[in-house]
Amino acid sequence: MNFNEAGLERDRKIIRFAALLHDIGHSPFSHADEELMPYIPEDHPKYKKGEDKRFSHEDYSIAVIKTFFKDIIENYKDNDNYDIKVEDVTALLGDETVKPKRSHVWKNIISSQLDADRADYLLRDSLHLGISYGIYDKERLVNTMSIATDPETYSTNLAVEEGGWHVAESLVIARYHMFTQVYFHKTE
């Protein structure tokens, strides 16, 4: 499928599915319970010798989507689904069993240092907590983002134009401040 209007509309639908479902594998207390997730067994494809690594909420999100949302995603009859497969969605979430069929630039919108989730929760948490640690200029960041081609690999990536570098840095710094001053704050 090309980057024509129909191809872009299909991609928009896949991105929406991935954005809406990316955290569905979180435990009830979100990241606070991740240390309770089971270890990856030696016979699992994700296991790496000598590593005691636990399953992540992303692993659970992928499993939940493939198990409980497959029929909904692939067989939705009330609207043209552009032949979207569940693997099209899970590929954007880091599903190592499938390769994205389209540019991985869409994966950057769902999972990267400047992804939509990080951009959203920083501002939302700052607002609801009544603090300014997570505030950055979202409008400027969005207006200075573009798609660029890596000259060495010819892959496309989400990029920030030179005029937006400071706001991209401010998002990273805002995230650091939120983690050190709020999320990991120790209260007695």
Protein Blocks (a to p, Z undefined) as FASTA:
>chain_A
ZZbfklmmmmmmmmmmmmmmmmmmpcfklmmlmmmpccddfkbmklcghiacdddfklmm
mmmmmmmmmmmmmmcckbcehhpafklmmmmnopakbccfbdfklmmmmncfkbfklmmm
mmmmmmmnopaklgccfklmmmmgccdddfklopacddddfklmmmmmmmmmmmmmmmmm
mmmpccZZ
